[in-house]
Each structure stands twice: as C-alpha cells, then as structure tokens.
Amino acid sequence: MINFEQELAITISQAAEIIPGRPNPATVWRWINIGVRGLRLEAVPCGGRWFTSKEAIERFLIAMASRAGQDVTATESAARKARIKRAEQKLAAAGI
C-alpha cells in the first residue's frame, strides 16, 4: 500500500521514464489495472489522474522478479543502499 506521507507521488508517465527498459505509459497503466503474473502495480487516483511511487515500482519489480524465480537479494540490497543514500543527502541538505 502506498503511504504518501513517506513516499513521493509520481504520475504514470513519470513512472514509465524511471522503470528500467522505459516501458510505454500504456504498459504501466496495464500493470496497474490488469497486472502481470498475478501482481498489480500500486497506484491511486486523484483529481482524474493516477499516481504511483518509486517505492511502489520497486516493490512491484522485486515481486515480479521473485515470481519469475530470479534471485532478488542483490536488487533489494542495491535498492536499500539507494534509499539510505537519498536519506543521507536530504539530511545533509537540511544541515543535520
């Protein structure tokens, strides 16, 4: 479930730009509405537009890889390191 107090909302078009392989926004829309391998990308409607988050995309891609039988340990570790780095940059920018 997307928690917008902790996750930054992005549009479907923005999501398509950051997903590896840069899928068409229609593909991202299909992942939200129909899903793939029994999984659906988390998203919420607001004001006639749909929003997801980078974290929701990460969870979706890791779950897809897991269902495909791929080892996602390295992916999770890299994703965690990226989140830690972003948090440290925010703290440094705030002077903390």
C-alpha positions as CSV (number, residue, x, y, z in Angstrom):
1,M,0.0,0.0,0.0
2,I,1.4,3.4,-0.9
3,N,2.0,5.7,2.0
4,F,2.2,9.2,0.6
5,E,3.5,10.5,3.9
6,Q,6.7,8.6,3.3
7,E,6.6,8.1,-0.5
8,L,6.7,10.7,-3.3
9,A,3.8,10.5,-5.7
10,I,4.7,10.3,-9.4
11,T,2.5,10.2,-12.5
12,I,2.2,7.2,-14.7
13,S,4.3,9.0,-17.4
14,Q,7.0,9.8,-14.8
15,A,6.9,6.1,-13.7
16,A,7.4,4.9,-17.3
17,E,10.5,7.1,-17.5
18,I,12.2,5.7,-14.5
19,I,11.4,2.0,-14.9
20,P,14.3,0.0,-16.4
21,G,13.6,-0.5,-20.1
22,R,11.4,2.6,-20.2
23,P,8.1,0.9,-21.0
24,N,5.3,2.8,-22.6
25,P,3.0,4.6,-20.2
26,A,0.2,2.3,-21.5
27,T,2.2,-0.7,-20.2
28,V,2.4,0.9,-16.8
29,W,-1.3,1.6,-16.9
30,R,-1.9,-2.1,-17.8
31,W,0.3,-3.2,-14.8
32,I,-2.0,-1.0,-12.6
33,N,-5.3,-2.2,-14.0
34,I,-4.7,-5.8,-15.2
35,G,-1.4,-6.7,-13.6
36,V,1.2,-9.3,-14.7
37,R,1.8,-12.7,-13.2
38,G,-1.0,-12.1,-10.7
39,L,0.7,-8.8,-9.4
40,R,-0.5,-5.3,-9.8
41,L,1.4,-2.0,-9.5
42,E,0.1,0.0,-6.6
43,A,-1.5,3.3,-7.7
44,V,-4.2,5.7,-6.6
45,P,-6.5,8.1,-8.5
46,C,-6.5,11.7,-7.5
47,G,-8.2,14.5,-9.4
48,G,-8.7,12.4,-12.5
49,R,-5.1,11.3,-12.7
50,W,-3.4,8.2,-11.4
51,F,-0.3,8.3,-9.2
52,T,2.2,5.7,-8.0
53,S,5.6,6.0,-6.3
54,K,9.2,5.0,-6.8
55,E,8.9,2.7,-3.8
56,A,5.8,1.0,-5.2
57,I,7.6,0.4,-8.5
58,E,10.5,-1.1,-6.6
59,R,8.2,-3.4,-4.7
60,F,6.4,-4.4,-7.9
61,L,9.6,-5.1,-9.8
62,I,11.1,-7.2,-7.0
63,A,7.9,-9.2,-6.6
64,M,7.8,-9.8,-10.4
65,A,11.4,-11.0,-10.3
66,S,10.7,-13.2,-7.4
67,R,7.7,-14.8,-9.2
68,A,10.0,-15.4,-12.2
69,G,12.3,-17.3,-9.9
70,Q,15.1,-14.8,-10.1
71,D,17.4,-14.0,-7.1
72,V,16.4,-10.5,-5.9
73,T,18.7,-10.3,-2.9
74,A,21.2,-8.1,-4.8
75,T,18.4,-5.9,-6.2
76,E,16.9,-5.4,-2.7
77,S,20.3,-4.6,-1.3
78,A,21.0,-2.1,-4.0
79,A,17.6,-0.5,-3.6
80,R,18.2,-0.3,0.2
81,K,21.5,1.4,-0.4
82,A,19.9,3.9,-2.7
83,R,17.3,4.8,-0.2
84,I,19.9,5.2,2.5
85,K,22.0,7.5,0.2
86,R,18.9,9.6,-0.6
87,A,18.1,10.0,3.1
88,E,21.7,11.0,3.9
89,Q,21.6,13.6,1.1
90,K,18.3,15.1,2.5
91,L,19.8,15.2,6.0
92,A,23.0,16.9,4.7
93,A,21.0,19.4,2.7
94,A,19.0,20.2,5.8
95,G,22.2,20.6,7.8
96,I,21.5,17.7,10.1
